[in-house]
Amino acid sequence: RRPDGCGIIIFGASGDLVYRKLLPALYHLYARNLMPEKFYILGFARTDMTDDAFRERAREALVDAHEPDAPETVTKFLSKCMYVSGDYKDPAAYKRLQTKAATCDCDFSEKENKLFYLALPPQLHPSVVSRLSECGLTAEGENASPWARVVFEKPFGHDLNSALELDKHLSSMLDPSQIFRIDHYLGKETVQSILMLRFANIMFEPLWSQRYIDNIQITVAESVGVEHRGGYYESAGCLRDMFQNHMLQMLSLVTMEPPTRFEAEFVQAERVKLLRAIRPWSERTLKDNIVRGQYAAGTVHNEKAVGYHDEANIAKDSATETFVGMKLYIDNWRWQGVPIYMRSGKRLHMRESEVAVTFKRVPHSMFGFASQHEMPANILVMKIQPNEGVDLTIHTKQPGPKTCMASLSLSFKYEEVFGITPPDAYERLLLDCMLGDRTLFLSRKGVEAAWTIVDPILNFWRDHPDKAPLHSYEAGSWGPQASDDLLLRSGHQWRNPP
Ligand code: BG6
């Protein structure tokens, strides 16, 4: 289904996210005939730029994103892109925006549907929404747009209090149905397929609990450093940047109860319930079960990489973490006692994200060559990216006259089976937003539940730096030794892909 016509107004249009993700995603939807028949894209940012300069930038973005060479389609797409510059807090700039929106396409009336995308730091969210609302741009109804939706790019707030404040502010101006909080990990094909794997197959669910699962590991490893986002990253750090959102959302999909229907209300509610079941931290677990690290110089993919302190816009004595590893528990019947290990970091050995579910060993070995404790476990690995797919390790008889065992992998590779690489997460989420489907977006309660888990860690680090040392790790490694030790203490180890 194609969405109804709409204007897409992007704040922060000269920024990195718009260049790398949003413009290519919108183009890709357009090239696949999934954009509305009538639409325009109106960029807004402080940088002074003409429409043509913005179009040129958009063209470069498409080239950099390796979009297929289709000059006519690109030209048509670019003709729908416009730009307005101004200060995010200046009411006059919004008037210009409003006038431009009205003239963007002669087929459009001011009362067309509107999608506002705030690719901006959270401090700017309240003023932008206030100004939009003052101009009547977010109004919905008979004498206004049939719908006006606002997408908020993460981070949603800086901590629990600021997220609550922001919510209060937004709900005084917008109806909850107009608010779309994005976490692009939920739009990844392989993250969505966690739900399909769990709930479209009968064979996993009966085993999906503390009775048969020994531990779960979630890794999101990046080989890149902070790139040119030093300013943002210094104030965020890995915990806010990756755990408050992506990591916890993935965890909730892997461990939540089955929703009754694949609809926003049901899916969001189960995700929230799961997050609320995560065992609260104690001073002991904050100290013993969480490791933070920061990369030092090293070699990544055979190239020298500078340490975090030598990256652009980073304070020489910065204590911002670029790696976090943690162990946590979920206090409910299904997951009691199952350790969940999660880690994410920049400048790690390679880019690799996966969810690995390690099952318990068989309860008794009938084979003379191995005791019960020597029998290897089955491991189900959901490969999120790259090399998207699923691997299930099973054990079988090694051919030959003797009774020997061989371990092998039943695996499926997304690209081989479907013949395409998975589309970018933003495509799906932008389309869902235009269609008004909130299933893959975050609810207010979901964001709060995630901050409730992350806030005590941030406070502990701030108040007790002596009890939570910042470990250094070499760029190109798998993180600090303390992260390996965290698992070794429980008799486990990280699965480090070769
Ligand atoms: C973003 C973070 O949300 O996710 C970045 O701000 C991170 O720091 C990125 O690099 C990772 O996303 P992906 O889709 O490349 O895995």
Boltz pocket constraint, residues with backbone or C-beta under 6 A from the ligand:
constraints:
  - pocket:
      binder: B
      contacts: [[A, 222], [A, 241]]
      max_distance: 6.0
